Amino acid sequence: MGDAVSSEVALRLAIALGIGLLVGAERERRLARQQRRGTAGLRTFGLTALLGGVSEEVGGTAILTIAFAFVAAVAVASYLRKFEEHPGLTTEIALLVTFLLGALAQREPALAAGIAVVMTALLVMRSAMHRFVDQVLTEQEVHDGLLLL
């Protein structure tokens, strides 16, 4: 019985790590294309997701809250450090979501993995989405779309 539980925990933690590595690989590639170093890349995202998973697995709500506060503080510090040169928040928000997905993977691994894929797709499609909004969508189409909502 203990081995089965240990195997299940190990699998869920591996899924959390995989989520972090997936998102981290995208962030790392973006930084490489921009020829700059960032605060968070492959290893940081992998470890952040793993921290979320371990916090959820061993500590429950209290440890998870403390660990999330730590990751949030790191994200805020990162943003403030680079704000003048690169004011975007995408990497910092992705880091927080990655932590939460690592925690979610301990309870709902398939859901966490699915959300990670969608998030990574959004990150990858940055240029295409900006191009669509800037060059394809008209102001009238945006207005009409809002009326539908």
Beta strands, then each sheet from edge to edge (+ up, - down):
end
